[in-house]
Amino acid sequence: MKSRILYEDKDIIVCHKPAGIATQTARVGQRDMVSEVTAYLAKERKDNPLEKGQKPAGQMPYVGVIHRLDQPVEGILVFARNKGAAAGLSRQITEERMEKDYYAVVCGQEIPKQGELVDYLLKDGRTNLSKIVPKEMKGAKEARLRFRVLQQQEMEMSDGGVGQTALVRIRLQTGRHHQIRAQMANAGLSLLGDRKYANEETVRLSEQMGIREVALCAGRLAFHHPLTGEKKTFSVMPEGKAFAGFRQVLEMDRKAE
C-alpha cells in the first residue's frame, strides 16, 4: 500500500488506486481502497509513537470517502483523515472546485479534436448501468464534461478495416455513475476495454489488442488543502495496456502542468 501513496499528512491521504479494486465495498473478502488505507494507517500508528490528536490505540483510524472511482478504473483518490477535512473537501466537490482530469483511449469513426458533452443520466440499479435520458425524466441528473485529443492513431482491424483510436484528456465537471463511459459511448467515442457501454467495433478492437481493462485513468487531481488552503496538485502515469503506445505524449502532457 505504501508505494501507492502520493501524499499524506494529519488531515488527508492521497492514493493511486489500481484498476480492479473497488473504492469501497461491503462484500466480504473483496479488497477495497478504504480497507487498504485503514489498515495502512492503523499499522503506521502502531509502529510510530502516538502523536497529539490521534485516536487511542484500539480504535480504527478515520477514513472519509470524498469521491469514488469505478472498480475497473485506476487513478487518484483523496481520503480525509478527520471530519473537518472531509467537510472541507466535500464542499469543494459540491461547488465544483475540485479539478478532476482523466486520460482515456477511445475508438470512433470520426474523432473531433475537442468537445463538450452535456447529457442527463439515469442510473438503473438492477443492471448497474447509466443511460442517457431526456432532461424531464424523473431521477435524471445533469452530466457535463469537456475533452480534447492529445494524440490520434489508426489501427488495422482483423477484418481488413481501419479503426481510429485517440488518447483524450477529459475534464470531469460533474461526478455521475459511469459518467465518462456512458457519455463518450453515446457520442460515438467508446472507451477501449469497456464491455458495458462500448459498441461492437470497439469491443472487437479491444479483443484484437488484448485489452481487458477499461482504458480510463483519473490521471490528475487538484484541490485546496481543507485546513491550510494550499493548492495541491497530483498526477500519475496510467498503467493500463491501452496507454502503452501513448507514453511519450502522456509524459509531455504531465510536464506541461
Summary of the structure (lengths in Angstrom):
residues: 257
radius of gyration: 19.4
end to end distance: 26.6
largest distance: 66.3
contacts: 787
relative contact order: 0.17
helix: 25%
strand: 35%
